[in-house]
């Protein structure tokens, strides 16, 4: 199917669901709180329903503090709307079992959603360091690796956020830094200043592209990253301190679960190897190619509850460390956020991986 047709179908379905969620949330909450449904009511509902799309266009045209603030508020509202609809659906069941004043229930739901927004916004401000030891046959000495993934630099995360991640990486004193995709988000204007903190990395660094780097435009993103100290790996293999570092592009075609690039590369199965691949897929192909460790991201561990459960349905390998027939896979929860700058049931992660001689 033509990509344009696919995009039109996706946007149509998304907007239909999004508008339906607004209609349900506003009508139901309006009923609980006894709000009159006049012209003003429906205009406010329409304003909220169109806010994210309109502000996205505004933010692309005018990059300033005001538009970034509006974009942040609109993206947070998307999460709030989802939680609001979920809470209302739960209420529909609970009210059959427990009698409560509709007005009391309405304010309780608003209080719950507000608390979730505040907690998840605070949680998203922090970078959490995860540490893991992985044995690797053939290594002569330990190699300290820091993995950064899914920073999503753009409107909500910029140069300052990247600098925080770089400083945290340097504090961990790694031998090498691996960036496993989605360095760019696809929103907002990017320039060389955005990626400048990468030059402050004290260790060697390698990067592979993710799906959002493609959305942002590789013709714009890659030249800017290439002018930093970070080495871009595109379907290739390099030797690093006795370690084979393999970098594979995120597939251009969506929903591709296999990694067919590996069979085209000359990987020595007798030597230790690390595969950098944005998607936590293709582990069977990695094992067949003799890869000892695959580093991935992409899932964000669902980012905000209850998307953790939905993400798990789409991703067999969700977060943390896995062992598949002797091939290890580590899936980062992501160093940044995508969409709303919120984290509930997940963390912004900087990962220290100690590769131990086995």
Secondary structure, 3 states (H helix, E strand, C coil): CCHHHHHHHHHHHHHHHHHHHHHHHHHHHHHHCCCCCCHHHHHHHHHHHHHHHHHHHHHHHCCCHHHHHHHHHHHHHHHHHHHHHHHHHHHHHHCCCCCCCHHHHHHHHHHHHHHHHHHHHHHCCCEEEEEEEEEECCCCCCEEEEEECCCCECCCCCHHHHHHHHHHHHHCCCCEEEEECCCECCCCCCCHHHHHHHHHCCCEEEEECCHHHHHHCHHHHHHHHHCCCCEECCCEEEEECCEEEEEECCCCCCCCCCCCCHHHCCCCCCCCEEEEECCCCCHHHHHHCCCCEEEECCCHHHCECCHHHHHHHHCCCCCEEEEECCEEEEECCCCCCCCCCCCECCCEEEEEEEEEEC
